[in-house]
Amino acid sequence: MEAGDFDSVEKRAFHRKNQRRRPSVAEEFNGLPAHVWPTTATRDEEGVISIGGVPLPEIAAEFGTPVFVVDENDFRSRCRQMADAFGGPGNVHYASKAFLSRRIARWVADEGLALDVASLGELQVALAAGFPAERITAHGNNKKEEFMRLCVTEGVGHVVLDCPQEIDRLNAIAAAEDATVEVMVRVKPGIEAHTHEFIATSHEDQKFGFSLASGSAEQACLDAVKAPNLDLVGLHCHVGSQVFDAQGFSLAAERLLTLMRKLKDSVSGADAAKITLLDLGGGYGIAYTAAQKPLDVATVAGNLIKEVAEKSAELGLDRPQILVEPGRAIAGPSTVTLYTVGTVKDVHTSAEHTRRYIAIDGGMSDNIRPALYSADYEARVAGRLTDGESVDTRLVGSHCESGDILISDAAWPDDIGTGDLIAVPGTGAYCFAMSSRYNMIMRPAVVSVKDGKAELMVRRETIEDVLALDMM
């Protein structure tokens, strides 16, 4: 053998030895992708997952399953990150529709953020938590008189006008209370956000707001200026939810600034001077699976602020104050849902193929998103390590619906069985908030964790709660 040949053999052996070994299915399944799980999530040598320093099996033992586990430090840190990105906490309104409880409202208040509410009930919860009314913005496409009246009497900071009738109704309510209400007009800028059609909210043919293209948005603004008990202070839009393409936010801002320029030219100087707010909504996408990448909010914010400044200067405007309304981006990654495996069933889908159905003690009543718009999730066994071989797997719930599927198409280790704890990350937004008691499966408990301690945030619903509402 020539010396050169020997060197080549040695090099090939060296590269084979040092080449990164592809992890097995079990190894991948045991990992906790940092961009999907709460920031305090860890797994110990025995495979036990902890959140906020609290082992998940201990939470299951104390509070039962299903249970939502909210990482307080993670939630608060995301509030601060948003505030840093957008120039201060007062520019960030937490979207309470994602998930709201009195404790959540207090965390948001502690961090200095504002709050947006989209219903009478959300406003009542916020007020019951002692949230400052002047830091609340009220939304909704069909605000009842009771909702608008409470906004006026409690001194809510802003009301977002969504339809022509609201202008007259809110003005009349404010007049009766001898009050003046600061309002924004919700504008449809005509942008097709790249998201599911059920959560795209900026295009023309949907229920929210006034059309920019037809001129109804401009007319609504002029009508609001004329209303003696309303002060038009800004424009609002929302391009959609779970958006990963930042271009839509910039284009929406440009179109609203153009409308703002027209308004400054068509109303009196005093009224024009009041129009200082540009609310661009929320919708920043998060990662629900390891393959997904969350939107880089800090970069998006920096670019957006710069582009708004440049466009404002081009139009001869002072740069408006930019407001945003993140909900999912704060609450979503902070939470995992913990379930217990019940039955495990192998289903022969063809002569050559078998799929394993793993059923847990929750499902579409605590997470409707997969059934509603095909949302993706992933999960892990929370109490131990797995070491089985790959098997096609479907994670399903306990409801009497074939569509009660949380994870439709996965390759999981085959050693997962009855009694195992399954943790699904990324469930802090639009899961408990949209929960139901379908099949009389009660709504789960919500537990907050921090520094090794777990506290009940929302107790589990009971059959006694249901029967108390049921009038014989």
Backbone torsions as a table, in degrees:
resi	resn	phi	psi	omega
1	MET	NA	131.7	177.7
2	GLU	-71.3	154.4	179.2
3	ALA	-57.8	-39.5	179.9
4	GLY	-63.1	-38.5	178.4
5	ASP	-63.9	-40.1	179.7
6	PHE	-62.4	-43.1	178.1
7	ASP	-59.9	-40.8	-178.9
8	SER	-64.4	-41.6	178.5
9	VAL	-63.1	-43.9	178.9
10	GLU	-60.9	-42.9	-179.1
11	LYS	-64.3	-43.0	179.9
12	ARG	-63.9	-40.2	178.3
13	ALA	-65.1	-40.9	178.6
14	PHE	-61.4	-45.6	-178.2
15	HIS	-66.4	-37.6	178.5
16	ARG	-64.7	-39.7	-177.8
17	LYS	-67.7	-38.1	-174.1
18	ASN	-97.3	-3.6	177.8
19	GLN	-65.5	136.9	-178.7
20	ARG	-62.0	122.8	179.6
21	ARG	-75.6	133.6	178.8
22	ARG	-68.8	127.3	-177.5
23	PRO	-65.6	150.2	176.6
24	SER	-73.7	169.8	177.4
25	VAL	-58.1	-42.9	-179.1
26	ALA	-64.8	-40.4	179.6
27	GLU	-63.6	-43.5	177.1
28	GLU	-63.6	-40.9	-177.4
29	PHE	-68.0	-29.7	179.7
30	ASN	-78.0	-18.4	-179.3
31	GLY	-73.7	156.6	178.8
32	LEU	-121.2	93.4	-179.2
33	PRO	-56.7	122.7	-172.0
34	ALA	-61.6	-30.6	-176.6
35	HIS	-81.1	-2.9	179.6
36	VAL	-109.3	-36.0	-174.3
37	TRP	-93.7	159.9	175.0
38	PRO	-56.9	153.3	-173.1
39	THR	-64.3	-23.1	-179.2
40	THR	-94.3	4.5	-177.1
41	ALA	-67.0	130.8	176.7
42	THR	-139.0	158.6	172.0
43	ARG	-128.4	128.1	-177.2
44	ASP	-85.6	-176.7	-175.0
45	GLU	-63.5	-26.9	178.8
46	GLU	-87.0	-3.3	176.7
47	GLY	94.6	6.0	-178.6
48	VAL	-80.5	126.4	177.8
49	ILE	-87.4	134.4	174.4
50	SER	-120.6	145.9	173.1
51	ILE	-124.9	130.7	-179.1
52	GLY	59.3	27.7	-179.8
53	GLY	80.3	6.2	-178.8
54	VAL	-113.0	120.4	177.7
55	PRO	-62.2	133.9	-178.1
56	LEU	-62.5	-36.5	176.1
57	PRO	-59.5	-32.5	177.2
58	GLU	-66.9	-38.4	177.8
59	ILE	-64.7	-43.3	178.4
60	ALA	-61.2	-41.0	-178.9
61	ALA	-66.6	-37.3	-176.8
62	GLU	-83.7	-39.9	-172.0
63	PHE	-111.2	-7.1	-178.5
64	GLY	79.6	175.6	176.0
65	THR	-130.3	156.3	-6.9
66	PRO	-64.6	154.4	177.2
67	VAL	-151.2	135.8	173.0
68	PHE	-87.2	131.9	-179.7
69	VAL	-116.8	115.3	-174.5
70	VAL	-106.4	124.3	178.5
71	ASP	-85.8	105.6	-175.9
72	GLU	-61.2	-44.7	-179.0
73	ASN	-62.7	-38.2	178.1
74	ASP	-64.4	-47.4	-179.9
75	PHE	-58.2	-49.1	-177.8
76	ARG	-65.4	-38.2	-179.2
77	SER	-65.9	-34.5	178.1
78	ARG	-71.5	-32.2	171.8
79	CYS	-59.4	-46.5	-177.8
80	ARG	-67.7	-37.8	178.1
81	GLN	-62.7	-41.4	177.5
82	MET	-64.0	-43.3	179.8
83	ALA	-62.0	-42.5	178.5
84	ASP	-63.9	-39.6	-176.4
85	ALA	-68.1	-36.0	-172.8
86	PHE	-109.1	22.1	168.6
87	GLY	83.4	20.2	176.0
88	GLY	135.3	151.0	-176.3
89	PRO	-63.5	-28.5	-179.8
90	GLY	-67.5	-15.5	178.5
91	ASN	-88.1	-5.8	-175.5
92	VAL	-113.4	120.4	175.5
93	HIS	-105.7	115.7	175.2
94	TYR	-68.2	128.4	-179.2
95	ALA	-81.3	101.7	-171.9
96	SER	-66.9	-18.3	178.6
97	LYS	-62.1	-24.4	179.3
98	ALA	-63.4	-47.9	173.5
99	PHE	-172.9	128.4	-179.0
100	LEU	-137.1	134.1	166.2
101	SER	-143.9	172.3	179.4
102	ARG	-62.3	-38.1	179.9
103	ARG	-67.7	-39.9	176.6
104	ILE	-60.6	-44.6	179.4
105	ALA	-59.9	-37.7	179.6
106	ARG	-69.7	-39.3	175.9
107	TRP	-59.2	-45.8	-179.6
108	VAL	-61.9	-43.8	178.8
109	ALA	-63.0	-43.0	179.6
110	ASP	-58.6	-37.0	-177.7
111	GLU	-81.7	-0.6	175.6
112	GLY	83.8	3.9	-179.2
113	LEU	-76.2	161.0	169.8
114	ALA	-89.5	-179.4	-174.3
115	LEU	-139.0	138.9	169.0
116	ASP	-113.5	141.3	179.4
117	VAL	-123.4	150.2	-176.6
118	ALA	-124.0	14.6	179.8
119	SER	-161.7	165.8	175.4
120	LEU	-60.4	-44.4	-177.7
121	GLY	-62.2	-42.4	178.0
122	GLU	-62.3	-40.2	177.6
123	LEU	-63.9	-41.6	-178.8
124	GLN	-65.3	-38.8	177.1
125	VAL	-64.4	-44.4	179.9
126	ALA	-60.5	-45.0	-180.0
127	LEU	-66.9	-37.4	178.1
128	ALA	-64.3	-27.8	177.4
129	ALA	-81.0	-5.1	-178.0
130	GLY	82.1	19.9	179.7
131	PHE	-68.7	134.7	-177.9
132	PRO	-61.6	121.1	-175.7
133	ALA	-60.1	-34.0	-177.4
134	GLU	-68.2	-12.4	177.0
135	ARG	-102.7	18.9	-179.5
136	ILE	-111.0	137.1	170.8
137	THR	-114.3	132.3	-176.2
138	ALA	-103.3	127.3	178.6
139	HIS	-113.4	-175.0	174.4
140	GLY	129.3	142.0	-178.4
141	ASN	-92.9	-6.3	-177.0
142	ASN	-148.7	63.5	-174.6
143	LYS	-72.3	122.5	176.5
144	LYS	-73.7	160.1	-178.2
145	GLU	-59.3	-38.5	-180.0
146	GLU	-61.2	-39.2	178.9
147	PHE	-64.4	-50.0	-178.8
148	MET	-64.9	-37.2	-179.4
149	ARG	-65.7	-40.9	178.4
150	LEU	-64.9	-36.6	175.4
151	CYS	-58.1	-42.4	-177.6
152	VAL	-71.7	-49.3	-174.0
153	THR	-69.7	-28.6	-179.3
154	GLU	-91.0	-6.7	178.0
155	GLY	74.3	40.2	176.6
156	VAL	-58.2	140.3	-172.8
157	GLY	-60.2	-49.4	-178.6
158	HIS	-142.8	146.2	169.9
159	VAL	-117.6	129.4	179.8
160	VAL	-94.0	118.4	-177.9
161	LEU	-79.5	131.6	-173.3
162	ASP	-117.7	-17.5	-179.1
163	CYS	-152.3	161.4	-175.7
164	PRO	-58.9	-38.6	-177.6
165	GLN	-61.3	-32.2	-177.7
166	GLU	-64.9	-29.8	-179.8
167	ILE	-61.7	-49.3	-179.5
168	ASP	-68.6	-42.9	-176.8
169	ARG	-65.2	-46.7	-177.9
170	LEU	-66.7	-38.9	177.9
171	ASN	-61.8	-42.1	-179.7
172	ALA	-66.7	-41.1	178.8
173	ILE	-64.7	-44.1	179.0
174	ALA	-62.9	-39.9	178.8
175	ALA	-62.9	-41.5	-179.9
176	ALA	-64.7	-28.9	179.7
177	GLU	-95.2	4.8	-178.4
178	ASP	53.7	48.4	-176.4
179	ALA	-130.3	162.0	171.8
180	THR	-121.1	132.0	-174.9
181	VAL	-112.4	131.5	173.8
182	GLU	-80.9	130.6	-174.9
183	VAL	-129.6	156.2	167.1
184	MET	-122.5	156.5	177.4
185	VAL	-106.7	127.9	178.6
186	ARG	-81.4	124.5	-174.6
187	VAL	-112.0	136.3	170.6
188	LYS	-93.7	104.8	-176.2
189	PRO	-79.2	-0.1	175.4
190	GLY	74.8	42.3	-179.0
191	ILE	-115.0	131.6	177.7
192	GLU	-90.6	97.5	179.2
193	ALA	-70.8	144.3	-179.4
194	HIS	-82.9	81.3	179.3
195	THR	-153.3	-178.7	180.0
196	HIS	-66.1	143.5	-174.9
197	GLU	-59.9	-26.4	-178.7
198	PHE	-73.3	-18.4	-178.2
199	ILE	-121.7	17.0	171.2
200	ALA	-91.9	125.3	-168.9
201	THR	-128.3	18.1	-175.1
202	SER	-117.8	-11.7	-178.6
203	HIS	-79.8	172.5	-171.8
204	GLU	-69.5	-45.7	-168.9
205	ASP	-88.9	66.6	174.3
206	GLN	-153.4	170.0	-163.5
207	LYS	-79.2	-16.6	-171.7
208	PHE	-88.9	138.5	163.3
209	GLY	77.6	-173.2	-178.8
210	PHE	-110.2	144.0	-176.6
211	SER	-76.3	129.9	173.4
212	LEU	-74.3	-41.7	-174.9
213	ALA	-65.0	-38.4	-176.8
214	SER	-81.0	-15.5	-176.6
215	GLY	94.2	-3.6	-177.6
216	SER	-68.6	-28.3	178.0
217	ALA	-66.5	-44.8	178.6
218	GLU	-63.1	-41.7	-179.9
219	GLN	-64.6	-39.6	177.9
220	ALA	-61.6	-40.1	177.9
221	CYS	-62.7	-44.5	179.9
222	LEU	-64.4	-39.3	178.1
223	ASP	-65.7	-38.3	179.0
224	ALA	-66.4	-37.8	177.7
225	VAL	-63.0	-38.2	-178.1
226	LYS	-73.7	-24.4	-177.4
227	ALA	-68.4	120.7	-171.3
228	PRO	-65.4	-23.6	-177.5
229	ASN	-106.9	15.8	175.8
230	LEU	-122.7	142.2	173.0
231	ASP	-117.9	113.9	176.0
232	LEU	-75.8	118.0	-176.2
233	VAL	-117.9	-4.8	-179.8
234	GLY	178.5	178.9	178.9
235	LEU	-118.4	148.4	-177.3
236	HIS	-131.7	145.8	170.4
237	CYS	-151.1	167.6	178.1
238	HIS	-150.0	117.8	-172.8
239	VAL	-84.1	-19.2	179.7
240	GLY	151.3	-177.1	179.4
241	SER	-118.3	153.2	-179.5
242	GLN	54.7	51.7	-177.6
243	VAL	-97.9	133.4	178.8
244	PHE	-112.0	-10.9	-179.7
245	ASP	-97.6	106.6	-174.2
246	ALA	-70.3	-14.0	-176.4
247	GLN	-61.4	-33.4	-179.1
248	GLY	-61.4	-36.9	179.5
249	PHE	-66.1	-41.1	-179.3
250	SER	-67.3	-42.5	-179.4
251	LEU	-66.0	-39.9	177.3
252	ALA	-61.7	-43.6	179.3
253	ALA	-60.8	-42.9	-179.6
254	GLU	-61.4	-42.4	-178.2
255	ARG	-70.5	-37.2	178.0
256	LEU	-70.5	-33.9	176.2
257	LEU	-65.5	-36.0	177.2
258	THR	-63.5	-40.9	175.8
259	LEU	-65.7	-39.6	179.2
260	MET	-60.9	-39.3	177.3
261	ARG	-61.9	-43.0	179.2
262	LYS	-62.4	-40.9	-179.6
263	LEU	-66.2	-41.2	179.1
264	LYS	-60.3	-29.9	-179.2
265	ASP	-82.8	-20.9	-170.8
266	SER	-109.3	-7.1	177.9
267	VAL	-117.6	167.7	-176.2
268	SER	-64.5	160.6	-178.2
269	GLY	-57.8	-42.2	-178.9
270	ALA	-65.6	-42.9	179.1
271	ASP	-69.1	-38.7	179.4
272	ALA	-63.3	-36.5	-177.5
273	ALA	-66.2	-21.3	-179.3
274	LYS	-78.2	-19.4	-174.2
275	ILE	-84.0	92.0	-172.0
276	THR	-126.4	-2.8	-173.6
277	LEU	-110.8	138.0	174.5
278	LEU	-126.4	100.9	-177.5
279	ASP	-97.2	114.2	-174.7
280	LEU	-102.4	14.4	174.2
281	GLY	67.4	-159.3	-179.5
282	GLY	-124.6	-135.4	177.0
283	GLY	100.0	11.8	-176.3
284	TYR	-71.1	124.8	-173.6
285	GLY	-71.7	144.0	175.8
286	ILE	-117.7	168.4	178.2
287	ALA	-92.5	123.3	173.8
288	TYR	-98.3	-17.9	179.0
289	THR	-134.1	164.2	-179.1
290	ALA	-61.6	-29.3	-177.2
291	ALA	-76.3	-17.1	-178.4
292	GLN	-89.7	155.6	179.7
293	LYS	-123.7	124.6	-178.9
294	PRO	-68.4	153.6	175.7
295	LEU	-65.1	133.5	178.8
296	ASP	-78.9	92.3	-172.3
297	VAL	-65.2	-38.1	-178.8
298	ALA	-61.5	-42.7	178.5
299	THR	-67.8	-44.2	178.8
300	VAL	-59.8	-44.4	-179.2
301	ALA	-62.6	-46.1	-179.9
302	GLY	-60.1	-44.7	179.4
303	ASN	-66.7	-39.7	-177.9
304	LEU	-65.8	-45.1	179.0
305	ILE	-60.8	-42.6	179.3
306	LYS	-63.8	-45.4	-178.0
307	GLU	-67.2	-37.7	177.6
308	VAL	-65.3	-40.1	178.6
309	ALA	-63.2	-44.0	-178.9
310	GLU	-66.7	-43.7	-179.9
311	LYS	-67.6	-37.4	177.9
312	SER	-62.2	-44.8	179.0
313	ALA	-62.8	-39.8	179.1
314	GLU	-62.0	-35.8	-178.6
315	LEU	-89.8	-0.7	-178.7
316	GLY	74.0	31.6	179.8
317	LEU	-109.3	148.6	163.8
318	ASP	-69.3	140.9	-178.0
319	ARG	-62.8	123.3	179.5
320	PRO	-70.0	162.4	173.5
321	GLN	-74.6	124.8	-178.0
322	ILE	-89.6	124.3	175.5
323	LEU	-112.3	147.1	176.4
324	VAL	-134.7	161.5	-173.5
325	GLU	-134.4	64.6	178.7
326	PRO	-74.6	139.4	173.1
327	GLY	-126.0	-62.5	-179.8
328	ARG	-56.6	-42.7	-174.8
329	ALA	-66.0	-19.8	176.6
330	ILE	-95.8	-51.2	-173.0
331	ALA	-83.1	-34.7	-171.0
332	GLY	-55.3	-58.5	-175.6
333	PRO	-72.7	-9.1	-174.1
334	SER	-80.0	-7.5	-166.5
335	THR	-130.8	144.2	168.6
336	VAL	-124.1	150.9	173.0
337	THR	-106.8	132.4	-177.0
338	LEU	-108.6	127.0	-179.7
339	TYR	-124.1	165.2	171.7
340	THR	-113.8	134.3	177.9
341	VAL	-72.9	132.1	174.2
342	GLY	-100.3	-94.4	-177.6
343	THR	-92.7	153.4	173.9
344	VAL	-128.3	123.9	-172.8
345	LYS	-133.0	130.1	173.8
346	ASP	-92.3	122.9	-177.7
347	VAL	-111.5	124.3	-180.0
348	HIS	-84.5	104.3	-178.2
349	THR	-81.5	-19.6	175.7
350	SER	-162.6	179.4	179.6
351	ALA	-64.2	-26.9	-176.1
352	GLU	-103.1	-9.3	-169.7
353	HIS	-132.3	138.2	175.2
354	THR	-127.2	137.0	175.6
355	ARG	-117.3	136.5	178.4
356	ARG	-92.4	127.4	176.7
357	TYR	-103.5	116.7	176.9
358	ILE	-106.1	119.0	-176.4
359	ALA	-102.7	132.8	178.5
360	ILE	-114.3	170.3	-171.3
361	ASP	-88.0	30.4	173.4
362	GLY	-145.1	-138.9	177.9
363	GLY	135.9	-136.0	-170.7
364	MET	-68.0	-17.1	177.5
365	SER	-76.1	-24.4	176.3
366	ASP	-108.3	-10.1	174.9
367	ASN	-150.5	91.5	-178.3
368	ILE	-82.8	-10.7	-170.5
369	ARG	-59.1	-43.4	178.1
370	PRO	-61.3	-40.4	179.5
371	ALA	-73.9	-31.8	-174.8
372	LEU	-77.4	-46.7	179.8
373	TYR	-145.8	40.0	170.3
374	SER	55.9	38.3	179.4
375	ALA	-67.6	143.1	-180.0
376	ASP	-94.5	144.1	172.6
377	TYR	-141.9	165.5	166.5
378	GLU	-132.9	170.2	-174.9
379	ALA	-148.2	167.2	177.4
380	ARG	-140.7	152.7	167.8
381	VAL	-72.7	130.8	-168.8
382	ALA	-95.5	-18.1	-171.7
383	GLY	-108.1	-1.8	-177.8
384	ARG	-165.4	171.1	172.4
385	LEU	-86.7	150.0	174.8
386	THR	-107.1	152.7	179.2
387	ASP	-144.2	23.0	-177.3
388	GLY	-82.6	176.9	176.0
389	GLU	-86.3	158.3	-176.5
390	SER	-67.5	137.5	174.3
391	VAL	-141.9	138.4	175.8
392	ASP	-60.5	127.3	-169.0
393	THR	-133.5	145.7	172.7
394	ARG	-130.2	126.3	178.0
395	LEU	-93.9	119.6	-174.2
396	VAL	-125.9	161.7	179.9
397	GLY	-95.0	-168.4	-174.5
398	SER	-106.3	12.1	-175.3
399	HIS	-89.4	158.5	-176.5
400	CYS	-83.0	59.8	179.5
401	GLU	-146.6	130.9	177.2
402	SER	-67.4	-21.2	178.2
403	GLY	-85.2	6.6	180.0
404	ASP	-80.8	74.2	-175.6
405	ILE	-125.1	125.3	177.4
406	LEU	-91.0	-42.0	177.4
407	ILE	-132.7	115.9	-168.3
408	SER	-85.1	-40.2	-169.7
409	ASP	-139.0	95.9	-177.9
410	ALA	-132.0	160.9	172.5
411	ALA	-117.8	101.7	-175.0
412	TRP	-114.1	157.7	174.1
413	PRO	-59.8	147.0	-173.5
414	ASP	-87.3	7.8	-179.0
415	ASP	-99.3	15.1	177.3
416	ILE	-83.6	129.8	-175.0
417	GLY	-144.1	-176.8	-179.0
418	THR	-53.7	132.9	179.1
419	GLY	94.7	-16.0	176.6
420	ASP	-65.3	147.9	174.5
421	LEU	-92.9	130.3	179.1
422	ILE	-112.2	126.1	178.2
423	ALA	-110.6	126.2	178.3
424	VAL	-110.4	115.6	-179.2
425	PRO	-83.0	169.0	174.8
426	GLY	74.4	28.3	-174.0
427	THR	-107.7	19.8	-177.5
428	GLY	-77.7	-17.9	-176.2
429	ALA	-118.1	131.5	172.8
430	TYR	62.8	25.8	173.4
431	CYS	-109.5	-71.8	174.4
432	PHE	-60.5	-36.2	-177.7
433	ALA	-61.4	-30.3	-179.8
434	MET	-109.2	19.2	-176.8
435	SER	-71.2	160.3	179.9
436	SER	-139.8	179.4	172.3
437	ARG	-116.6	41.9	177.9
438	TYR	-56.8	139.2	-174.0
439	ASN	62.5	17.9	-177.3
440	MET	56.5	31.7	167.9
441	ILE	-86.3	118.8	-169.0
442	MET	-71.6	151.3	177.5
443	ARG	-62.8	140.8	-175.8
444	PRO	-71.2	168.4	170.1
445	ALA	-78.0	159.3	172.9
446	VAL	-123.5	128.6	-177.1
447	VAL	-123.2	134.3	174.2
448	SER	-100.5	145.0	-179.6
449	VAL	-127.8	143.9	178.4
450	LYS	-165.3	129.8	172.4
451	ASP	51.6	43.5	175.1
452	GLY	82.9	5.4	-179.9
453	LYS	-121.1	142.5	177.6
454	ALA	-117.0	134.8	179.2
455	GLU	-131.4	139.7	177.5
456	LEU	-69.6	123.7	178.2
457	MET	-97.0	-47.4	176.6
458	VAL	-133.2	122.4	-178.1
459	ARG	-73.0	158.4	178.6
460	ARG	-65.5	138.3	175.5
461	GLU	-69.3	145.9	-178.6
462	THR	-122.9	164.9	177.3
463	ILE	-64.4	-27.6	176.3
464	GLU	-64.5	-36.6	175.6
465	ASP	-60.3	-43.2	-178.7
466	VAL	-66.8	-46.8	-177.1
467	LEU	-67.5	-26.5	177.4
468	ALA	-66.4	-24.0	178.1
469	LEU	-91.0	-12.4	-171.2
470	ASP	-92.9	102.7	-176.7
471	MET	-83.8	118.9	179.3
472	MET	-69.2	NA	NA
